[in-house]
Amino acid sequence: MKFNVDSIARRCSRLVGIGGILRDYCGEVKIIFSKALGEADSNLAEMMAVKESLLIFSVSRWNENHKLLIESDLSNAVKWTKHPIQHHDE
């Protein structure tokens, strides 16, 4: 199963929101979420989207017998998720 996640920021402020969509191997939509976060930077918002998708999947009926792939367009989110102890300045 694959969760596509993303964040969005208002141009004139630091107000951000997150969202995601979970699909099965046939592309059928299983779960959609969106959430306002308030003020944050884009890196934090993208990481919160990844975190939210993990939380949602962990309590779903698919978590015991399906693997999860999370797709994000922010390279730092991918790096930090794969290597949470290391610090990345990019």
N, C-alpha and C positions, 0 to 999 in steps of 0.2 A: 504494500500500500504506500501511497506517496502523499505527503502533505506539502503543498506549495504555500509558502508564507511570504508576507511582505509587510512593509510599514509605509506610512504616508505622513508627510508633515505639511502643515500650512505654510505657505511661502513667507508671510509676514510675522509669524510667531514661531514659538517652539512647541506648539501643540501638535501632538502626534497620535496616531491610531495604528492598530495592527489588524491583520486579517489572515485567514488561511482557508484552504480547501483540501479536504482529504478525499482521494479517489482510490478505487480498487484497481486491479490489474487490467480490467476492461475499460477503465476510464469513467466508471459510474461514480457520481458524487455521493459520498456517504455522510460527510460532515462539513459544515461551513461555519466559520466564526468571524466576528469582528468586534473590536473593543477600543474604546477611547482610553488613552493613557494619561492625558494631561500634558505637562511640559516635560520634554526629554530630548536628547539628541538622537540622530538617526541610527547610530550604532546601538545604543541602548534599546531603542524601539525594535530594531530587527532582532536583537537577542531575546527580547520579551515575546516576540512572535514565535520564535523557535521554542522557547520555554512553554508557552501556552499550547502549542501543538503537541509537545511531549506530554503535558499534563492531560490534555483531552484524550490523546491516544491511550495513555496508561489506564484510564478508567473506561475505555470503550470495550465493546464485546469482541473486538478484533485483536486485542493486545496479546492474547495467549497463543494464538495460532497463526499470526501474520507478522512479518517483518515490516519495519517502517523506514522509509526513505524521506528525509526532509530536504526540500529544495528551497534555497534562499538566494537572492541576487546580491547579497552583501558578502564580499570575500572575508571580511573580519569575522562575521558571524560563523562562517564555516570553519575558519581557523580556530577560533576560540572554543567552538563546540568539540572539535577533534582534539585539541590540546589545551584544556582549561587552565593548566598550571603555568604555561609559558605566557609571557607578555608579548603582545604584538603592537608595534607602534605604527602600523600602516593604516 
